[in-house]
Each structure stands twice: as C-alpha cells, then as structure tokens.
Amino acid sequence: MISSGLIEKLDLDADYLYPDSDGKPMADNTEQYEWIVKIKENLEILFADNPNVFLAGDLLWYPVKSTLVNPCAPDVMIAFDRPKGYRGSYKQWLEDNIPPQVVFEILSPSNTKKEMSRKLEFYQCYGVEEYYLYDPGVSFQGWLRQDDVLQPIDQINGWVSPRLKIRFQWEEKTLSIYYPNGDPFLSSIELAKLAELEKQRADQEKQRADQEKQRADRLAQRLRELGINPDDL
C-alpha cells in the first residue's frame, strides 16, 4: 500500500492510482447485459435534451480522492447537474463533488450477498439518493434516502422514482418500467423496430403529400388551359 506521505507527493489523478477499469466484465450473462443496456439506453432517451444529466453503465465511481477507498462500478448510474460527455471514470472531486443520485444494479449468479451488502453500504455512505436492485425473474427492490439513510421502499409495485419520474411495475416476478408519459421502456430491438415503423409512417405521409401536390398541379394546369388563373380563385 502506498504511504500517505508518498501519495501527497504524487499526482493523485494519475492513471496508476485511479485506473479506468477494474478488469471485470460488464455482465456475466446475456439477460443481465440486456437489462443494463435497456435501462441505460431508455434513460439516455428520456434525458437526451437535458445537457446536465450524465448517465453511464459499468463506469468506475471514485467517491473521494484517496486510494484507501475502493471505487464502485454501478451497472447504471445517473448524475444530475453534471454535463454529458466522455469520462474514463467518475472522479467525484472533479464533478463538483456531486455523487450519482440514482444507481441500478442487475444481479447475476456471481454476485454474493456479501458483495451486494458492501455495495449498499457504499451507496449509503457516499450520497446515493435512490438505489434499485433487480434480480431478473426473482426480485426487485428499491431504497430511498430519508433522514440521510437509504431506507427500503416498502411498496415497490407502482413506485415512481422521485428523481427520474419513471414508474416501476413488479408483477408476477416481471419488471416493467415506464416513461413519465406512460410509454414502456423498450429493448434495443424493439426501439429499432419502432424507429423503422416511424420511418415508414413518415415515408408514407411524404408519399401522400407528394401525390396531393401532383393532383393539385394537374388541376391548376387544367384550369390554365381553360383560361382560368388558379391564383385568382
């Protein structure tokens, strides 16, 4: 371990003190990965027009400028009042000391109770306001900071996130998440299909508009042939 005296003489932002990777994979299986991507990408869409909401998936978060505190990499984290943009890691002392206010964890078989207890303690200690933990097909839990303590959310079914304004439905061991307007969170494939349908609809509208213009042009030309100026009508 590096002594405190030596650390003071070193550049504490050096890569060897605060690496951007912990060497661990983003996900252990396809279902976990799909949920991480689904939550992150839909939140990216939700806050696309807000330049001061930063989102990341599996990004190392260094809460304090000290090598004595190990970082944590939430599966998804959201930091309000922080600008969008590239980060190799989230060094809180470079972010106006603003912690991510909302974090998500998606469980995989390799996650242990001890590990998840440590993460809850980490989020409790370093200022997370909302913490959501999903074990696909098994359980969905949430914690909300009250009186400076992350307290379990007793009624999670129908819960609306105070920060994100999204709604969670937990029924028959199935999680559904909804935008503030009621639209459901969609997978990448579903989003792609929806975009294609919207493109087809736009193309059809343009085709109809073009046909209407051609019909109007033909009518105007016919009126001119009859000696009538269509602009005078």
C-alpha positions as CSV (number, residue, x, y, z in Angstrom):
1,M,0.0,0.0,0.0
2,I,1.3,3.5,-0.9
3,S,2.0,5.6,2.2
4,S,0.0,8.7,2.8
5,G,3.2,10.8,2.7
6,L,4.1,9.5,-0.8
7,I,0.6,9.9,-2.0
8,E,0.7,13.6,-1.1
9,K,3.8,14.0,-3.4
10,L,2.2,12.2,-6.3
11,D,-0.3,13.4,-8.8
12,L,-3.5,11.9,-7.3
13,D,-5.2,11.9,-10.7
14,A,-2.6,9.6,-12.2
15,D,-3.9,6.6,-14.1
16,Y,-2.0,4.1,-11.9
17,L,-3.8,5.5,-8.8
18,Y,-7.2,5.8,-10.3
19,P,-7.5,3.3,-13.3
20,D,-10.5,3.5,-15.6
21,S,-11.1,-0.3,-15.4
22,D,-11.3,-2.9,-12.7
23,G,-10.7,-5.7,-15.2
24,K,-14.2,-7.2,-14.6
25,P,-16.7,-7.8,-17.3
26,M,-19.8,-5.5,-17.7
27,A,-22.1,-8.5,-17.3
28,D,-21.9,-12.2,-16.6
29,N,-24.8,-13.3,-18.9
30,T,-27.0,-12.1,-21.7
31,E,-30.0,-11.4,-19.6
32,Q,-28.1,-9.2,-17.2
33,Y,-26.4,-7.3,-20.1
34,E,-29.8,-6.8,-21.8
35,W,-31.3,-5.2,-18.7
36,I,-28.3,-3.0,-18.2
37,V,-28.5,-1.7,-21.8
38,K,-32.3,-1.4,-21.7
39,I,-32.3,0.8,-18.6
40,K,-29.3,2.9,-19.6
41,E,-30.4,3.5,-23.2
42,N,-34.0,4.3,-22.3
43,L,-32.8,6.8,-19.7
44,E,-30.4,8.3,-22.3
45,I,-33.5,8.8,-24.5
46,L,-35.5,10.3,-21.6
47,F,-32.8,12.8,-20.7
48,A,-31.5,13.4,-24.3
49,D,-32.5,17.1,-24.3
50,N,-31.0,17.8,-20.8
51,P,-27.3,18.6,-21.2
52,N,-26.8,18.4,-17.4
53,V,-27.7,14.8,-16.8
54,F,-24.8,12.3,-17.0
55,L,-25.5,8.6,-17.5
56,A,-23.1,5.7,-17.6
57,G,-23.1,1.9,-17.5
58,D,-20.4,0.0,-15.6
59,L,-18.3,3.1,-15.0
60,L,-15.9,3.2,-12.0
61,W,-17.0,5.8,-9.5
62,Y,-14.3,7.2,-7.2
63,P,-16.2,9.0,-4.4
64,V,-13.1,10.5,-2.7
65,K,-9.6,11.4,-3.7
66,S,-8.0,8.6,-1.8
67,T,-6.5,5.2,-2.7
68,L,-7.8,3.9,0.7
69,V,-11.3,3.8,-0.7
70,N,-12.0,1.3,-3.4
71,P,-14.2,2.5,-6.3
72,C,-17.6,1.0,-7.2
73,A,-19.0,0.5,-10.7
74,P,-22.8,0.6,-10.7
75,D,-24.4,-1.2,-13.6
76,V,-26.2,2.1,-14.3
77,M,-25.7,5.4,-12.7
78,I,-27.3,8.8,-13.2
79,A,-25.8,12.1,-12.0
80,F,-27.9,15.2,-12.2
81,D,-26.3,18.7,-12.5
82,R,-23.3,17.1,-14.3
83,P,-22.7,17.7,-18.0
84,K,-22.9,15.0,-20.6
85,G,-19.6,13.9,-22.1
86,Y,-16.8,11.3,-22.1
87,R,-15.4,10.0,-18.9
88,G,-13.0,7.2,-18.3
89,S,-14.2,7.1,-14.8
90,Y,-16.3,9.2,-12.5
91,K,-13.9,11.0,-10.1
92,Q,-16.3,12.8,-7.8
93,W,-13.8,15.5,-6.8
94,L,-13.7,16.6,-10.5
95,E,-17.5,16.7,-10.6
96,D,-18.2,19.5,-8.1
97,N,-18.2,16.7,-5.5
98,I,-21.7,15.6,-6.8
99,P,-22.3,11.9,-6.4
100,P,-24.6,9.9,-8.7
101,Q,-28.0,10.4,-7.2
102,V,-29.6,7.2,-8.7
103,V,-27.9,3.8,-9.3
104,F,-29.2,0.5,-10.6
105,E,-27.7,-3.0,-10.0
106,I,-28.7,-6.1,-12.0
107,L,-27.9,-9.3,-10.2
108,S,-26.1,-12.2,-11.8
109,P,-25.3,-15.6,-10.3
110,S,-21.8,-14.5,-9.4
111,N,-23.0,-11.7,-7.2
112,T,-22.8,-12.7,-3.5
113,K,-24.9,-11.4,-0.6
114,K,-21.7,-10.1,1.0
115,E,-20.8,-8.2,-2.2
116,M,-24.2,-6.6,-2.5
117,S,-24.2,-5.7,1.2
118,R,-20.9,-3.8,0.6
119,K,-22.5,-2.0,-2.4
120,L,-25.5,-0.9,-0.3
121,E,-23.1,0.4,2.4
122,F,-21.1,2.2,-0.3
123,Y,-24.2,3.9,-1.8
124,Q,-25.4,4.7,1.7
125,C,-22.0,6.2,2.7
126,Y,-21.4,8.3,-0.4
127,G,-24.7,10.0,-1.0
128,V,-26.9,8.0,-3.4
129,E,-30.5,9.1,-3.2
130,E,-32.2,6.2,-4.9
131,Y,-30.9,2.6,-5.3
132,Y,-32.7,-0.1,-7.3
133,L,-31.6,-3.8,-7.3
134,Y,-33.1,-6.2,-9.8
135,D,-32.6,-10.0,-9.8
136,P,-34.3,-10.9,-13.1
137,G,-37.3,-13.1,-12.6
138,V,-36.7,-13.3,-8.8
139,S,-37.0,-10.0,-7.0
140,F,-37.0,-6.2,-7.4
141,Q,-36.0,-3.9,-4.5
142,G,-35.5,-0.2,-4.0
143,W,-34.1,2.1,-1.4
144,L,-34.8,5.8,-1.0
145,R,-32.7,8.2,1.1
146,Q,-34.7,9.6,4.1
147,D,-33.1,11.4,7.0
148,D,-29.8,10.7,5.4
149,V,-30.3,7.0,5.4
150,L,-31.2,4.7,2.5
151,Q,-34.5,3.1,3.6
152,P,-36.2,0.2,1.8
153,I,-39.1,1.1,-0.3
154,D,-42.0,-0.9,1.1
155,Q,-44.4,-0.8,-1.9
156,I,-42.2,-1.1,-5.0
157,N,-45.0,-2.1,-7.4
158,G,-46.2,1.2,-8.9
159,W,-43.4,3.1,-7.4
160,V,-42.4,6.4,-9.2
161,S,-38.8,7.5,-8.9
162,P,-38.7,11.0,-7.3
163,R,-35.6,11.9,-9.4
164,L,-36.3,10.1,-12.7
165,K,-40.1,10.3,-12.7
166,I,-40.2,6.8,-14.2
167,R,-42.6,4.1,-12.9
168,F,-41.8,0.5,-11.9
169,Q,-44.3,-2.3,-12.2
170,W,-43.4,-5.5,-10.4
171,E,-46.0,-8.2,-11.0
172,E,-45.7,-12.0,-11.2
173,K,-41.9,-11.6,-10.9
174,T,-41.8,-9.5,-14.0
175,L,-40.3,-6.0,-14.1
176,S,-41.7,-3.3,-16.4
177,I,-40.5,0.3,-16.5
178,Y,-42.5,3.2,-17.9
179,Y,-41.6,6.7,-19.0
180,P,-43.3,9.6,-17.3
181,N,-45.8,9.7,-20.3
182,G,-46.7,6.1,-19.7
183,D,-44.7,4.6,-22.6
184,P,-42.8,1.4,-21.7
185,F,-39.1,1.0,-21.7
186,L,-38.2,-1.0,-24.8
187,S,-35.3,-3.2,-25.7
188,S,-32.8,-2.2,-28.4
189,I,-34.5,-4.4,-30.9
190,E,-37.9,-3.0,-30.0
191,L,-36.5,0.5,-30.3
192,A,-35.1,-0.3,-33.7
193,K,-38.4,-1.7,-34.9
194,L,-40.3,1.3,-33.6
195,A,-37.8,3.7,-35.4
196,E,-38.4,1.7,-38.6
197,L,-42.1,1.9,-38.2
198,E,-41.9,5.7,-37.6
199,K,-39.7,6.0,-40.7
200,Q,-42.2,4.0,-42.8
201,R,-45.0,6.2,-41.5
202,A,-43.1,9.4,-42.4
203,D,-42.3,8.0,-45.8
204,Q,-46.0,7.2,-46.4
205,E,-47.0,10.7,-45.2
206,K,-44.5,12.2,-47.6
207,Q,-45.7,10.0,-50.5
208,R,-49.3,11.1,-49.8
209,A,-48.3,14.7,-49.7
210,D,-46.4,14.3,-53.0
211,Q,-49.5,12.7,-54.6
212,E,-51.7,15.6,-53.3
213,K,-49.3,18.1,-54.7
214,Q,-49.2,16.4,-58.1
215,R,-53.0,16.3,-58.2
216,A,-53.2,20.0,-57.3
217,D,-50.6,20.8,-60.0
218,R,-52.6,18.9,-62.6
219,L,-55.8,20.7,-61.6
220,A,-54.1,24.1,-61.8
221,Q,-52.7,23.2,-65.2
222,R,-56.1,22.2,-66.5
223,L,-57.6,25.5,-65.2
224,R,-54.9,27.4,-67.1
225,E,-55.7,25.5,-70.3
226,L,-59.3,26.7,-69.8
227,G,-58.2,30.3,-69.4
228,I,-58.7,30.4,-65.7
229,N,-55.9,31.6,-63.4
230,P,-56.0,29.3,-60.4
231,D,-54.3,32.0,-58.3
232,D,-57.4,34.2,-58.7
233,L,-59.7,31.5,-57.2
